[in-house]
Amino acid sequence: MIEYILLAIIKIGDNIIQTAKSISTYQEKKILSSILTVISQLLFYLVINQVIEDNTLLAIVIVAVSSGIGNYFAFLINDRFKKA
């Protein structure tokens, strides 16, 4: 159970970083975008490795739902910084 919670947290973080990377790419922040790409890819492959090891539909569903949650949080964070 703890592995699933950790998997969800990592995937949410990955999606937040991935969305921040897209925003920084759009804003032409090359160095920040590159650093975020490295971090996002590392997290992504950790998630993929865990899903393959687990080999269950539950792990796939957790990753899919966590992706949506992470994307939503990224937009909330972006909106907060735009208003500041």
N, CA, C and O atoms as a Maestro MAE file, in Angstrom:
{
 s_m_m2io_version
 :::
 2.0.0
}

f_m_ct {
 s_m_title
 :::
 protein
 m_atom[336] {
  # First column is atom index #
  i_m_mmod_type
  r_m_x_coord
  r_m_y_coord
  r_m_z_coord
  i_m_residue_number
  s_m_chain_name
  s_m_pdb_residue_name
  s_m_pdb_atom_name
  i_m_atomic_number
  :::
  1 25 0.829 -1.201 0.000 1 A "MET " " N  " 7
  2 3 0.000 0.000 0.000 1 A "MET " " CA " 6
  3 2 0.872 1.263 0.000 1 A "MET " " C  " 6
  4 15 0.578 2.225 -0.709 1 A "MET " " O  " 8
  5 25 1.927 1.251 0.787 2 A "ILE " " N  " 7
  6 3 2.828 2.415 0.845 2 A "ILE " " CA " 6
  7 2 3.466 2.650 -0.514 2 A "ILE " " C  " 6
  8 15 3.681 3.794 -0.914 2 A "ILE " " O  " 8
  9 25 3.773 1.560 -1.232 3 A "GLU " " N  " 7
  10 3 4.373 1.708 -2.559 3 A "GLU " " CA " 6
  11 2 3.431 2.435 -3.507 3 A "GLU " " C  " 6
  12 15 3.883 3.239 -4.322 3 A "GLU " " O  " 8
  13 25 2.132 2.171 -3.420 4 A "TYR " " N  " 7
  14 3 1.163 2.833 -4.275 4 A "TYR " " CA " 6
  15 2 1.049 4.324 -3.935 4 A "TYR " " C  " 6
  16 15 0.933 5.166 -4.826 4 A "TYR " " O  " 8
  17 25 1.082 4.633 -2.652 5 A "ILE " " N  " 7
  18 3 1.024 6.034 -2.227 5 A "ILE " " CA " 6
  19 2 2.264 6.773 -2.722 5 A "ILE " " C  " 6
  20 15 2.160 7.886 -3.239 5 A "ILE " " O  " 8
  21 25 3.431 6.161 -2.565 6 A "LEU " " N  " 7
  22 3 4.671 6.765 -3.038 6 A "LEU " " CA " 6
  23 2 4.651 6.916 -4.559 6 A "LEU " " C  " 6
  24 15 5.087 7.937 -5.090 6 A "LEU " " O  " 8
  25 25 4.153 5.914 -5.248 7 A "LEU " " N  " 7
  26 3 4.032 5.979 -6.706 7 A "LEU " " CA " 6
  27 2 3.155 7.159 -7.112 7 A "LEU " " C  " 6
  28 15 3.497 7.898 -8.035 7 A "LEU " " O  " 8
  29 25 2.031 7.339 -6.430 8 A "ALA " " N  " 7
  30 3 1.123 8.449 -6.731 8 A "ALA " " CA " 6
  31 2 1.799 9.794 -6.485 8 A "ALA " " C  " 6
  32 15 1.686 10.703 -7.307 8 A "ALA " " O  " 8
  33 25 2.490 9.926 -5.374 9 A "ILE " " N  " 7
  34 3 3.168 11.188 -5.043 9 A "ILE " " CA " 6
  35 2 4.247 11.511 -6.071 9 A "ILE " " C  " 6
  36 15 4.369 12.655 -6.508 9 A "ILE " " O  " 8
  37 25 5.023 10.511 -6.453 10 A "ILE " " N  " 7
  38 3 6.077 10.733 -7.444 10 A "ILE " " CA " 6
  39 2 5.470 11.141 -8.783 10 A "ILE " " C  " 6
  40 15 5.983 12.046 -9.440 10 A "ILE " " O  " 8
  41 25 4.389 10.490 -9.194 11 A "LYS " " N  " 7
  42 3 3.773 10.829 -10.486 11 A "LYS " " CA " 6
  43 2 3.140 12.214 -10.447 11 A "LYS " " C  " 6
  44 15 3.208 12.946 -11.434 11 A "LYS " " O  " 8
  45 25 2.534 12.582 -9.340 12 A "ILE " " N  " 7
  46 3 1.981 13.936 -9.210 12 A "ILE " " CA " 6
  47 2 3.111 14.958 -9.337 12 A "ILE " " C  " 6
  48 15 2.978 15.953 -10.049 12 A "ILE " " O  " 8
  49 25 4.223 14.706 -8.642 13 A "GLY " " N  " 7
  50 3 5.383 15.589 -8.743 13 A "GLY " " CA " 6
  51 2 5.921 15.659 -10.154 13 A "GLY " " C  " 6
  52 15 6.283 16.733 -10.635 13 A "GLY " " O  " 8
  53 25 5.976 14.516 -10.820 14 A "ASP " " N  " 7
  54 3 6.453 14.473 -12.199 14 A "ASP " " CA " 6
  55 2 5.578 15.345 -13.090 14 A "ASP " " C  " 6
  56 15 6.101 16.099 -13.910 14 A "ASP " " O  " 8
  57 25 4.273 15.259 -12.949 15 A "ASN " " N  " 7
  58 3 3.383 16.051 -13.793 15 A "ASN " " CA " 6
  59 2 3.480 17.542 -13.489 15 A "ASN " " C  " 6
  60 15 3.383 18.371 -14.394 15 A "ASN " " O  " 8
  61 25 3.669 17.880 -12.233 16 A "ILE " " N  " 7
  62 3 3.857 19.295 -11.877 16 A "ILE " " CA " 6
  63 2 5.127 19.816 -12.541 16 A "ILE " " C  " 6
  64 15 5.127 20.897 -13.129 16 A "ILE " " O  " 8
  65 25 6.196 19.053 -12.447 17 A "ILE " " N  " 7
  66 3 7.463 19.463 -13.052 17 A "ILE " " CA " 6
  67 2 7.342 19.499 -14.569 17 A "ILE " " C  " 6
  68 15 7.858 20.415 -15.210 17 A "ILE " " O  " 8
  69 25 6.676 18.527 -15.139 18 A "GLN " " N  " 7
  70 3 6.499 18.466 -16.591 18 A "GLN " " CA " 6
  71 2 5.711 19.676 -17.104 18 A "GLN " " C  " 6
  72 15 6.047 20.236 -18.147 18 A "GLN " " O  " 8
  73 25 4.680 20.073 -16.386 19 A "THR " " N  " 7
  74 3 3.890 21.239 -16.783 19 A "THR " " CA " 6
  75 2 4.706 22.516 -16.605 19 A "THR " " C  " 6
  76 15 4.652 23.411 -17.449 19 A "THR " " O  " 8
  77 25 5.461 22.605 -15.511 20 A "ALA " " N  " 7
  78 3 6.340 23.761 -15.307 20 A "ALA " " CA " 6
  79 2 7.387 23.841 -16.413 20 A "ALA " " C  " 6
  80 15 7.754 24.932 -16.850 20 A "ALA " " O  " 8
  81 25 7.864 22.688 -16.861 21 A "LYS " " N  " 7
  82 3 8.819 22.650 -17.968 21 A "LYS " " CA " 6
  83 2 8.182 23.197 -19.240 21 A "LYS " " C  " 6
  84 15 8.803 23.975 -19.964 21 A "LYS " " O  " 8
  85 25 6.972 22.802 -19.507 22 A "SER " " N  " 7
  86 3 6.275 23.296 -20.702 22 A "SER " " CA " 6
  87 2 6.084 24.812 -20.636 22 A "SER " " C  " 6
  88 15 6.269 25.511 -21.633 22 A "SER " " O  " 8
  89 25 5.721 25.302 -19.485 23 A "ILE " " N  " 7
  90 3 5.534 26.748 -19.315 23 A "ILE " " CA " 6
  91 2 6.864 27.473 -19.488 23 A "ILE " " C  " 6
  92 15 6.925 28.505 -20.157 23 A "ILE " " O  " 8
  93 25 7.922 26.944 -18.894 24 A "SER " " N  " 7
  94 3 9.233 27.596 -19.019 24 A "SER " " CA " 6
  95 2 9.759 27.518 -20.453 24 A "SER " " C  " 6
  96 15 10.461 28.423 -20.906 24 A "SER " " O  " 8
  97 25 9.426 26.450 -21.164 25 A "THR " " N  " 7
  98 3 9.810 26.355 -22.575 25 A "THR " " CA " 6
  99 2 9.076 27.431 -23.376 25 A "THR " " C  " 6
  100 15 9.678 28.099 -24.216 25 A "THR " " O  " 8
  101 25 7.798 27.598 -23.122 26 A "TYR " " N  " 7
  102 3 6.995 28.612 -23.801 26 A "TYR " " CA " 6
  103 2 7.546 30.011 -23.521 26 A "TYR " " C  " 6
  104 15 7.534 30.877 -24.396 26 A "TYR " " O  " 8
  105 25 8.028 30.222 -22.295 27 A "GLN " " N  " 7
  106 3 8.584 31.526 -21.910 27 A "GLN " " CA " 6
  107 2 10.051 31.665 -22.315 27 A "GLN " " C  " 6
  108 15 10.698 32.655 -21.976 27 A "GLN " " O  " 8
  109 25 10.571 30.680 -23.037 28 A "GLU " " N  " 7
  110 3 11.941 30.664 -23.547 28 A "GLU " " CA " 6
  111 2 12.998 30.745 -22.445 28 A "GLU " " C  " 6
  112 15 14.025 31.404 -22.604 28 A "GLU " " O  " 8
  113 25 12.733 30.068 -21.331 29 A "LYS " " N  " 7
  114 3 13.707 29.956 -20.249 29 A "LYS " " CA " 6
  115 2 14.456 28.644 -20.466 29 A "LYS " " C  " 6
  116 15 14.100 27.609 -19.902 29 A "LYS " " O  " 8
  117 25 15.486 28.706 -21.283 30 A "LYS " " N  " 7
  118 3 16.161 27.504 -21.777 30 A "LYS " " CA " 6
  119 2 16.810 26.674 -20.674 30 A "LYS " " C  " 6
  120 15 16.653 25.453 -20.652 30 A "LYS " " O  " 8
  121 25 17.527 27.307 -19.770 31 A "ILE " " N  " 7
  122 3 18.242 26.557 -18.731 31 A "ILE " " CA " 6
  123 2 17.248 25.914 -17.764 31 A "ILE " " C  " 6
  124 15 17.375 24.736 -17.429 31 A "ILE " " O  " 8
  125 25 16.266 26.686 -17.322 32 A "LEU " " N  " 7
  126 3 15.258 26.136 -16.409 32 A "LEU " " CA " 6
  127 2 14.505 24.993 -17.065 32 A "LEU " " C  " 6
  128 15 14.274 23.957 -16.441 32 A "LEU " " O  " 8
  129 25 14.126 25.175 -18.307 33 A "SER " " N  " 7
  130 3 13.416 24.124 -19.034 33 A "SER " " CA " 6
  131 2 14.260 22.852 -19.139 33 A "SER " " C  " 6
  132 15 13.746 21.746 -18.976 33 A "SER " " O  " 8
  133 25 15.532 23.012 -19.408 34 A "SER " " N  " 7
  134 3 16.433 21.855 -19.520 34 A "SER " " CA " 6
  135 2 16.580 21.124 -18.195 34 A "SER " " C  " 6
  136 15 16.553 19.894 -18.158 34 A "SER " " O  " 8
  137 25 16.735 21.864 -17.115 35 A "ILE " " N  " 7
  138 3 16.861 21.247 -15.780 35 A "ILE " " CA " 6
  139 2 15.580 20.506 -15.415 35 A "ILE " " C  " 6
  140 15 15.630 19.386 -14.908 35 A "ILE " " O  " 8
  141 25 14.442 21.126 -15.671 36 A "LEU " " N  " 7
  142 3 13.161 20.488 -15.369 36 A "LEU " " CA " 6
  143 2 12.947 19.239 -16.219 36 A "LEU " " C  " 6
  144 15 12.331 18.279 -15.758 36 A "LEU " " O  " 8
  145 25 13.445 19.241 -17.447 37 A "THR " " N  " 7
  146 3 13.348 18.060 -18.301 37 A "THR " " CA " 6
  147 2 14.116 16.894 -17.699 37 A "THR " " C  " 6
  148 15 13.620 15.767 -17.682 37 A "THR " " O  " 8
  149 25 15.315 17.151 -17.207 38 A "VAL " " N  " 7
  150 3 16.125 16.097 -16.592 38 A "VAL " " CA " 6
  151 2 15.407 15.518 -15.374 38 A "VAL " " C  " 6
  152 15 15.323 14.300 -15.221 38 A "VAL " " O  " 8
  153 25 14.895 16.385 -14.517 39 A "ILE " " N  " 7
  154 3 14.202 15.928 -13.305 39 A "ILE " " CA " 6
  155 2 12.943 15.139 -13.668 39 A "ILE " " C  " 6
  156 15 12.678 14.079 -13.101 39 A "ILE " " O  " 8
  157 25 12.176 15.665 -14.615 40 A "SER " " N  " 7
  158 3 10.948 14.997 -15.031 40 A "SER " " CA " 6
  159 2 11.228 13.624 -15.620 40 A "SER " " C  " 6
  160 15 10.516 12.666 -15.319 40 A "SER " " O  " 8
  161 25 12.248 13.514 -16.449 41 A "GLN " " N  " 7
  162 3 12.577 12.223 -17.053 41 A "GLN " " CA " 6
  163 2 13.013 11.212 -15.995 41 A "GLN " " C  " 6
  164 15 12.650 10.038 -16.067 41 A "GLN " " O  " 8
  165 25 13.785 11.665 -15.024 42 A "LEU " " N  " 7
  166 3 14.199 10.778 -13.938 42 A "LEU " " CA " 6
  167 2 12.982 10.237 -13.194 42 A "LEU " " C  " 6
  168 15 12.873 9.033 -12.963 42 A "LEU " " O  " 8
  169 25 12.073 11.125 -12.823 43 A "LEU " " N  " 7
  170 3 10.864 10.692 -12.117 43 A "LEU " " CA " 6
  171 2 10.010 9.788 -12.991 43 A "LEU " " C  " 6
  172 15 9.472 8.788 -12.515 43 A "LEU " " O  " 8
  173 25 9.882 10.134 -14.269 44 A "PHE " " N  " 7
  174 3 9.084 9.334 -15.194 44 A "PHE " " CA " 6
  175 2 9.594 7.903 -15.273 44 A "PHE " " C  " 6
  176 15 8.810 6.957 -15.200 44 A "PHE " " O  " 8
  177 25 10.910 7.740 -15.421 45 A "TYR " " N  " 7
  178 3 11.449 6.385 -15.542 45 A "TYR " " CA " 6
  179 2 11.394 5.619 -14.226 45 A "TYR " " C  " 6
  180 15 11.302 4.392 -14.232 45 A "TYR " " O  " 8
  181 25 11.450 6.322 -13.098 46 A "LEU " " N  " 7
  182 3 11.231 5.651 -11.810 46 A "LEU " " CA " 6
  183 2 9.803 5.118 -11.739 46 A "LEU " " C  " 6
  184 15 9.573 4.006 -11.265 46 A "LEU " " O  " 8
  185 25 8.846 5.915 -12.211 47 A "VAL " " N  " 7
  186 3 7.441 5.494 -12.220 47 A "VAL " " CA " 6
  187 2 7.257 4.298 -13.152 47 A "VAL " " C  " 6
  188 15 6.627 3.308 -12.779 47 A "VAL " " O  " 8
  189 25 7.804 4.387 -14.357 48 A "ILE " " N  " 7
  190 3 7.682 3.287 -15.323 48 A "ILE " " CA " 6
  191 2 8.278 2.004 -14.757 48 A "ILE " " C  " 6
  192 15 7.690 0.931 -14.885 48 A "ILE " " O  " 8
  193 25 9.444 2.118 -14.134 49 A "ASN " " N  " 7
  194 3 10.092 0.950 -13.543 49 A "ASN " " CA " 6
  195 2 9.200 0.309 -12.481 49 A "ASN " " C  " 6
  196 15 9.076 -0.914 -12.424 49 A "ASN " " O  " 8
  197 25 8.582 1.135 -11.647 50 A "GLN " " N  " 7
  198 3 7.718 0.615 -10.589 50 A "GLN " " CA " 6
  199 2 6.470 -0.046 -11.167 50 A "GLN " " C  " 6
  200 15 6.038 -1.091 -10.679 50 A "GLN " " O  " 8
  201 25 5.895 0.552 -12.196 51 A "VAL " " N  " 7
  202 3 4.692 -0.026 -12.818 51 A "VAL " " CA " 6
  203 2 5.025 -1.375 -13.444 51 A "VAL " " C  " 6
  204 15 4.255 -2.328 -13.323 51 A "VAL " " O  " 8
  205 25 6.170 -1.456 -14.108 52 A "ILE " " N  " 7
  206 3 6.573 -2.726 -14.726 52 A "ILE " " CA " 6
  207 2 6.836 -3.789 -13.661 52 A "ILE " " C  " 6
  208 15 6.433 -4.942 -13.814 52 A "ILE " " O  " 8
  209 25 7.512 -3.397 -12.587 53 A "GLU " " N  " 7
  210 3 7.767 -4.352 -11.500 53 A "GLU " " CA " 6
  211 2 6.466 -4.828 -10.865 53 A "GLU " " C  " 6
  212 15 6.310 -6.015 -10.579 53 A "GLU " " O  " 8
  213 25 5.527 -3.899 -10.642 54 A "ASP " " N  " 7
  214 3 4.274 -4.236 -9.979 54 A "ASP " " CA " 6
  215 2 3.375 -5.081 -10.882 54 A "ASP " " C  " 6
  216 15 2.753 -6.044 -10.434 54 A "ASP " " O  " 8
  217 25 3.319 -4.704 -12.164 55 A "ASN " " N  " 7
  218 3 2.586 -5.468 -13.170 55 A "ASN " " CA " 6
  219 2 1.113 -5.698 -12.801 55 A "ASN " " C  " 6
  220 15 0.584 -6.798 -12.957 55 A "ASN " " O  " 8
  221 25 0.457 -4.619 -12.303 56 A "THR " " N  " 7
  222 3 -0.976 -4.725 -11.990 56 A "THR " " CA " 6
  223 2 -1.733 -3.576 -12.637 56 A "THR " " C  " 6
  224 15 -1.172 -2.517 -12.918 56 A "THR " " O  " 8
  225 25 -3.009 -3.807 -12.864 57 A "LEU " " N  " 7
  226 3 -3.876 -2.764 -13.392 57 A "LEU " " CA " 6
  227 2 -3.995 -1.622 -12.385 57 A "LEU " " C  " 6
  228 15 -4.105 -0.461 -12.780 57 A "LEU " " O  " 8
  229 25 -3.975 -1.936 -11.100 58 A "LEU " " N  " 7
  230 3 -4.085 -0.910 -10.064 58 A "LEU " " CA " 6
  231 2 -2.947 0.104 -10.185 58 A "LEU " " C  " 6
  232 15 -3.186 1.306 -10.067 58 A "LEU " " O  " 8
  233 25 -1.730 -0.350 -10.416 59 A "ALA " " N  " 7
  234 3 -0.596 0.563 -10.562 59 A "ALA " " CA " 6
  235 2 -0.801 1.485 -11.763 59 A "ALA " " C  " 6
  236 15 -0.493 2.675 -11.691 59 A "ALA " " O  " 8
  237 25 -1.313 0.950 -12.848 60 A "ILE " " N  " 7
  238 3 -1.556 1.751 -14.053 60 A "ILE " " CA " 6
  239 2 -2.636 2.801 -13.785 60 A "ILE " " C  " 6
  240 15 -2.497 3.952 -14.200 60 A "ILE " " O  " 8
  241 25 -3.697 2.416 -13.102 61 A "VAL " " N  " 7
  242 3 -4.781 3.348 -12.779 61 A "VAL " " CA " 6
  243 2 -4.275 4.445 -11.843 61 A "VAL " " C  " 6
  244 15 -4.612 5.615 -12.021 61 A "VAL " " O  " 8
  245 25 -3.479 4.077 -10.860 62 A "ILE " " N  " 7
  246 3 -2.916 5.061 -9.926 62 A "ILE " " CA " 6
  247 2 -2.072 6.086 -10.680 62 A "ILE " " C  " 6
  248 15 -2.174 7.284 -10.416 62 A "ILE " " O  " 8
  249 25 -1.243 5.628 -11.610 63 A "VAL " " N  " 7
  250 3 -0.400 6.532 -12.391 63 A "VAL " " CA " 6
  251 2 -1.266 7.438 -13.266 63 A "VAL " " C  " 6
  252 15 -0.993 8.633 -13.372 63 A "VAL " " O  " 8
  253 25 -2.294 6.892 -13.887 64 A "ALA " " N  " 7
  254 3 -3.164 7.691 -14.758 64 A "ALA " " CA " 6
  255 2 -3.895 8.777 -13.969 64 A "ALA " " C  " 6
  256 15 -3.919 9.937 -14.381 64 A "ALA " " O  " 8
  257 25 -4.484 8.404 -12.847 65 A "VAL " " N  " 7
  258 3 -5.210 9.370 -12.021 65 A "VAL " " CA " 6
  259 2 -4.251 10.409 -11.442 65 A "VAL " " C  " 6
  260 15 -4.569 11.597 -11.398 65 A "VAL " " O  " 8
  261 25 -3.096 9.964 -11.007 66 A "SER " " N  " 7
  262 3 -2.102 10.882 -10.447 66 A "SER " " CA " 6
  263 2 -1.607 11.873 -11.488 66 A "SER " " C  " 6
  264 15 -1.277 13.010 -11.150 66 A "SER " " O  " 8
  265 25 -1.551 11.460 -12.747 67 A "SER " " N  " 7
  266 3 -1.167 12.369 -13.829 67 A "SER " " CA " 6
  267 2 -2.163 13.520 -13.938 67 A "SER " " C  " 6
  268 15 -1.769 14.678 -14.076 67 A "SER " " O  " 8
  269 25 -3.429 13.203 -13.877 68 A "GLY " " N  " 7
  270 3 -4.456 14.245 -13.928 68 A "GLY " " CA " 6
  271 2 -4.397 15.167 -12.723 68 A "GLY " " C  " 6
  272 15 -4.527 16.383 -12.860 68 A "GLY " " O  " 8
  273 25 -4.204 14.598 -11.557 69 A "ILE " " N  " 7
  274 3 -4.096 15.398 -10.332 69 A "ILE " " CA " 6
  275 2 -2.876 16.316 -10.410 69 A "ILE " " C  " 6
  276 15 -2.966 17.497 -10.076 69 A "ILE " " O  " 8
  277 25 -1.745 15.782 -10.844 70 A "GLY " " N  " 7
  278 3 -0.526 16.583 -10.965 70 A "GLY " " CA " 6
  279 2 -0.695 17.719 -11.951 70 A "GLY " " C  " 6
  280 15 -0.217 18.827 -11.711 70 A "GLY " " O  " 8
  281 25 -1.367 17.457 -13.053 71 A "ASN " " N  " 7
  282 3 -1.606 18.499 -14.048 71 A "ASN " " CA " 6
  283 2 -2.491 19.603 -13.467 71 A "ASN " " C  " 6
  284 15 -2.240 20.787 -13.687 71 A "ASN " " O  " 8
  285 25 -3.515 19.211 -12.733 72 A "TYR " " N  " 7
  286 3 -4.419 20.192 -12.110 72 A "TYR " " CA " 6
  287 2 -3.658 21.054 -11.107 72 A "TYR " " C  " 6
  288 15 -3.798 22.277 -11.106 72 A "TYR " " O  " 8
  289 25 -2.848 20.418 -10.247 73 A "PHE " " N  " 7
  290 3 -2.055 21.161 -9.263 73 A "PHE " " CA " 6
  291 2 -1.090 22.128 -9.941 73 A "PHE " " C  " 6
  292 15 -0.873 23.238 -9.454 73 A "PHE " " O  " 8
  293 25 -0.517 21.709 -11.054 74 A "ALA " " N  " 7
  294 3 0.427 22.573 -11.772 74 A "ALA " " CA " 6
  295 2 -0.262 23.851 -12.240 74 A "ALA " " C  " 6
  296 15 0.318 24.935 -12.165 74 A "ALA " " O  " 8
  297 25 -1.489 23.728 -12.718 75 A "PHE " " N  " 7
  298 3 -2.213 24.923 -13.144 75 A "PHE " " CA " 6
  299 2 -2.575 25.803 -11.955 75 A "PHE " " C  " 6
  300 15 -2.536 27.028 -12.069 75 A "PHE " " O  " 8
  301 25 -2.924 25.211 -10.823 76 A "LEU " " N  " 7
  302 3 -3.192 26.010 -9.620 76 A "LEU " " CA " 6
  303 2 -1.945 26.779 -9.193 76 A "LEU " " C  " 6
  304 15 -2.025 27.957 -8.843 76 A "LEU " " O  " 8
  305 25 -0.803 26.114 -9.223 77 A "ILE " " N  " 7
  306 3 0.460 26.761 -8.859 77 A "ILE " " CA " 6
  307 2 0.773 27.876 -9.852 77 A "ILE " " C  " 6
  308 15 1.164 28.972 -9.450 77 A "ILE " " O  " 8
  309 25 0.606 27.608 -11.127 78 A "ASN " " N  " 7
  310 3 0.867 28.621 -12.153 78 A "ASN " " CA " 6
  311 2 -0.045 29.832 -11.967 78 A "ASN " " C  " 6
  312 15 0.414 30.970 -12.070 78 A "ASN " " O  " 8
  313 25 -1.326 29.601 -11.695 79 A "ASP " " N  " 7
  314 3 -2.257 30.713 -11.468 79 A "ASP " " CA " 6
  315 2 -1.841 31.531 -10.257 79 A "ASP " " C  " 6
  316 15 -1.949 32.758 -10.272 79 A "ASP " " O  " 8
  317 25 -1.375 30.877 -9.224 80 A "ARG " " N  " 7
  318 3 -0.951 31.575 -8.006 80 A "ARG " " CA " 6
  319 2 0.219 32.510 -8.307 80 A "ARG " " C  " 6
  320 15 0.249 33.646 -7.834 80 A "ARG " " O  " 8
  321 25 1.201 32.020 -9.110 81 A "PHE " " N  " 7
  322 3 2.364 32.841 -9.423 81 A "PHE " " CA " 6
  323 2 2.021 33.964 -10.397 81 A "PHE " " C  " 6
  324 15 2.640 35.027 -10.352 81 A "PHE " " O  " 8
  325 25 1.052 33.746 -11.270 82 A "LYS " " N  " 7
  326 3 0.653 34.813 -12.196 82 A "LYS " " CA " 6
  327 2 0.020 35.978 -11.467 82 A "LYS " " C  " 6
  328 15 0.189 37.129 -11.869 82 A "LYS " " O  " 8
  329 25 -0.715 35.689 -10.388 83 A "LYS " " N  " 7
  330 3 -1.400 36.735 -9.625 83 A "LYS " " CA " 6
  331 2 -0.443 37.493 -8.708 83 A "LYS " " C  " 6
  332 15 -0.709 38.635 -8.333 83 A "LYS " " O  " 8
  333 25 0.673 36.854 -8.349 84 A "ALA " " N  " 7
  334 3 1.610 37.487 -7.399 84 A "ALA " " CA " 6
  335 2 2.455 38.559 -8.053 84 A "ALA " " C  " 6
  336 15 3.286 39.180 -7.390 84 A "ALA " " O  " 8
  :::
 }
 m_bond[335] {
  # First column is bond index #
  i_m_from
  i_m_to
  i_m_order
  :::
  1 1 2 1
  2 2 3 1
  3 3 4 2
  4 3 5 1
  5 5 6 1
  6 6 7 1
  7 7 8 2
  8 7 9 1
  9 9 10 1
  10 10 11 1
  11 11 12 2
  12 11 13 1
  13 13 14 1
  14 14 15 1
  15 15 16 2
  16 15 17 1
  17 17 18 1
  18 18 19 1
  19 19 20 2
  20 19 21 1
  21 21 22 1
  22 22 23 1
  23 23 24 2
  24 23 25 1
  25 25 26 1
  26 26 27 1
  27 27 28 2
  28 27 29 1
  29 29 30 1
  30 30 31 1
  31 31 32 2
  32 31 33 1
  33 33 34 1
  34 34 35 1
  35 35 36 2
  36 35 37 1
  37 37 38 1
  38 38 39 1
  39 39 40 2
  40 39 41 1
  41 41 42 1
  42 42 43 1
  43 43 44 2
  44 43 45 1
  45 45 46 1
  46 46 47 1
  47 47 48 2
  48 47 49 1
  49 49 50 1
  50 50 51 1
  51 51 52 2
  52 51 53 1
  53 53 54 1
  54 54 55 1
  55 55 56 2
  56 55 57 1
  57 57 58 1
  58 58 59 1
  59 59 60 2
  60 59 61 1
  61 61 62 1
  62 62 63 1
  63 63 64 2
  64 63 65 1
  65 65 66 1
  66 66 67 1
  67 67 68 2
  68 67 69 1
  69 69 70 1
  70 70 71 1
  71 71 72 2
  72 71 73 1
  73 73 74 1
  74 74 75 1
  75 75 76 2
  76 75 77 1
  77 77 78 1
  78 78 79 1
  79 79 80 2
  80 79 81 1
  81 81 82 1
  82 82 83 1
  83 83 84 2
  84 83 85 1
  85 85 86 1
  86 86 87 1
  87 87 88 2
  88 87 89 1
  89 89 90 1
  90 90 91 1
  91 91 92 2
  92 91 93 1
  93 93 94 1
  94 94 95 1
  95 95 96 2
  96 95 97 1
  97 97 98 1
  98 98 99 1
  99 99 100 2
  100 99 101 1
  101 101 102 1
  102 102 103 1
  103 103 104 2
  104 103 105 1
  105 105 106 1
  106 106 107 1
  107 107 108 2
  108 107 109 1
  109 109 110 1
  110 110 111 1
  111 111 112 2
  112 111 113 1
  113 113 114 1
  114 114 115 1
  115 115 116 2
  116 115 117 1
  117 117 118 1
  118 118 119 1
  119 119 120 2
  120 119 121 1
  121 121 122 1
  122 122 123 1
  123 123 124 2
  124 123 125 1
  125 125 126 1
  126 126 127 1
  127 127 128 2
  128 127 129 1
  129 129 130 1
  130 130 131 1
  131 131 132 2
  132 131 133 1
  133 133 134 1
  134 134 135 1
  135 135 136 2
  136 135 137 1
  137 137 138 1
  138 138 139 1
  139 139 140 2
  140 139 141 1
  141 141 142 1
  142 142 143 1
  143 143 144 2
  144 143 145 1
  145 145 146 1
  146 146 147 1
  147 147 148 2
  148 147 149 1
  149 149 150 1
  150 150 151 1
  151 151 152 2
  152 151 153 1
  153 153 154 1
  154 154 155 1
  155 155 156 2
  156 155 157 1
  157 157 158 1
  158 158 159 1
  159 159 160 2
  160 159 161 1
  161 161 162 1
  162 162 163 1
  163 163 164 2
  164 163 165 1
  165 165 166 1
  166 166 167 1
  167 167 168 2
  168 167 169 1
  169 169 170 1
  170 170 171 1
  171 171 172 2
  172 171 173 1
  173 173 174 1
  174 174 175 1
  175 175 176 2
  176 175 177 1
  177 177 178 1
  178 178 179 1
  179 179 180 2
  180 179 181 1
  181 181 182 1
  182 182 183 1
  183 183 184 2
  184 183 185 1
  185 185 186 1
  186 186 187 1
  187 187 188 2
  188 187 189 1
  189 189 190 1
  190 190 191 1
  191 191 192 2
  192 191 193 1
  193 193 194 1
  194 194 195 1
  195 195 196 2
  196 195 197 1
  197 197 198 1
  198 198 199 1
  199 199 200 2
  200 199 201 1
  201 201 202 1
  202 202 203 1
  203 203 204 2
  204 203 205 1
  205 205 206 1
  206 206 207 1
  207 207 208 2
  208 207 209 1
  209 209 210 1
  210 210 211 1
  211 211 212 2
  212 211 213 1
  213 213 214 1
  214 214 215 1
  215 215 216 2
  216 215 217 1
  217 217 218 1
  218 218 219 1
  219 219 220 2
  220 219 221 1
  221 221 222 1
  222 222 223 1
  223 223 224 2
  224 223 225 1
  225 225 226 1
  226 226 227 1
  227 227 228 2
  228 227 229 1
  229 229 230 1
  230 230 231 1
  231 231 232 2
  232 231 233 1
  233 233 234 1
  234 234 235 1
  235 235 236 2
  236 235 237 1
  237 237 238 1
  238 238 239 1
  239 239 240 2
  240 239 241 1
  241 241 242 1
  242 242 243 1
  243 243 244 2
  244 243 245 1
  245 245 246 1
  246 246 247 1
  247 247 248 2
  248 247 249 1
  249 249 250 1
  250 250 251 1
  251 251 252 2
  252 251 253 1
  253 253 254 1
  254 254 255 1
  255 255 256 2
  256 255 257 1
  257 257 258 1
  258 258 259 1
  259 259 260 2
  260 259 261 1
  261 261 262 1
  262 262 263 1
  263 263 264 2
  264 263 265 1
  265 265 266 1
  266 266 267 1
  267 267 268 2
  268 267 269 1
  269 269 270 1
  270 270 271 1
  271 271 272 2
  272 271 273 1
  273 273 274 1
  274 274 275 1
  275 275 276 2
  276 275 277 1
  277 277 278 1
  278 278 279 1
  279 279 280 2
  280 279 281 1
  281 281 282 1
  282 282 283 1
  283 283 284 2
  284 283 285 1
  285 285 286 1
  286 286 287 1
  287 287 288 2
  288 287 289 1
  289 289 290 1
  290 290 291 1
  291 291 292 2
  292 291 293 1
  293 293 294 1
  294 294 295 1
  295 295 296 2
  296 295 297 1
  297 297 298 1
  298 298 299 1
  299 299 300 2
  300 299 301 1
  301 301 302 1
  302 302 303 1
  303 303 304 2
  304 303 305 1
  305 305 306 1
  306 306 307 1
  307 307 308 2
  308 307 309 1
  309 309 310 1
  310 310 311 1
  311 311 312 2
  312 311 313 1
  313 313 314 1
  314 314 315 1
  315 315 316 2
  316 315 317 1
  317 317 318 1
  318 318 319 1
  319 319 320 2
  320 319 321 1
  321 321 322 1
  322 322 323 1
  323 323 324 2
  324 323 325 1
  325 325 326 1
  326 326 327 1
  327 327 328 2
  328 327 329 1
  329 329 330 1
  330 330 331 1
  331 331 332 2
  332 331 333 1
  333 333 334 1
  334 334 335 1
  335 335 336 2
  :::
 }
}
